[in-house]
Amino acid sequence: MMEDHGRLLSQLELVVLERGLQPGDKLPPERELAGQMLVSRNTLRGLLRSLEAQGLVTIKPGSGTFLRTRLAGIAHLHCSSHQAVADRIKAAFIFLPPIFSKALQTISEPQFKNLQACNIALSQAMCDGDPCRVWAEIALFLRVIAQETGNSFLVKTVEQMFSVEPSFVEHYFQTDRDILEDIFAGHVNILQALRERNAGRISALTGQYLLSICRALEAGNEFSVWDPVAHRAQEGDAYEQ
C-alpha cells in the first residue's frame, strides 16, 4: 500500500513539474489528471484526499484541487514508534535552526503569504480540536520554510523529521489550549523573524518552538520525547536568554 502511494505521488509530482505548477495553482481537472497518470478517478480521489489530510492540497468542491505547497521531495516516510518520533524531534533541535537561517537568505514575498495562510489554517485546526489537522499544518509550515532554502536534501530532512503516522498523532499529540497557544505563538514569532531577516532570533525561537511541540506530545502520557527533564528545562532557560 505504501509503495503504491509513493508511486502515485511520484506520478503526480511529475505532472506538477511538467506543468510548472506553484503553490496556489489549480491541478488539472480530475478526468484529465487521472488519464495522464493512468489511474482510475477513484484512485486519484483517494490520493488527493490523503494529500489534503496532510495539508498539501486544498480540495474545493465545485472548483477543483489547489496546491498548498510544492510536492517535489515529499518523502512520506511515516513513523509511529515512540523512539523514532523522539529521535526525529531531537534531530530537529540540531538541524532546524541552520535550515531556518538558510531560508532567511532566499525566502520570497509570495512564500511569506503562504506561511501566513498556514498560520490561519493552523488557528482553524486548533479551534476544531483536531490533532491530525494541527500536526499537518505544523508540518506544512516547516516544509514551506525548508523549501525556501532551495536544497532538496534539506527539504527531505524536514519532511522525514515531521512525518508521523496519523494514528500516533491522534493518540499522543494533545490539543491542550495553553500548549497550542505556545505553538501558534512560535509560528507567528518565527514568521516575523524571517520577515525581518533576523538570523540572531531564529535559533532561539526554533528551540522554544520545538520544546512546545515536545510538551504537546508528552502531555498526559508516559511517553518522553526529550529527556532528561532537567536538560529540557536547561535548554528552555538558554533559549529565553
Buried (B, 14 or more C-beta within 10 A) or exposed (E): EEEEBBEBBEBBBBBBEEEEBEBBEEBBEBEEBBEBBEBEEEBBBBBBEBBBEBBBBBBEEEEBBBBBBBBEBBBBBBBBEBEBBBBBBBEBBEBBBBBBBBBBEEBEEEBBEBBBBBBEBBBEBBEEEBBBBBBBBBBBBBBBBBBBBEBEEBBBBBBBBBBBBBEBBEEBBBBEEEBBEBBBBBBBBBBEBBBEEEBEBBBBBBBBBBBBBBBBBBBEEEBBBBEEEEEBEEBBEEBEE
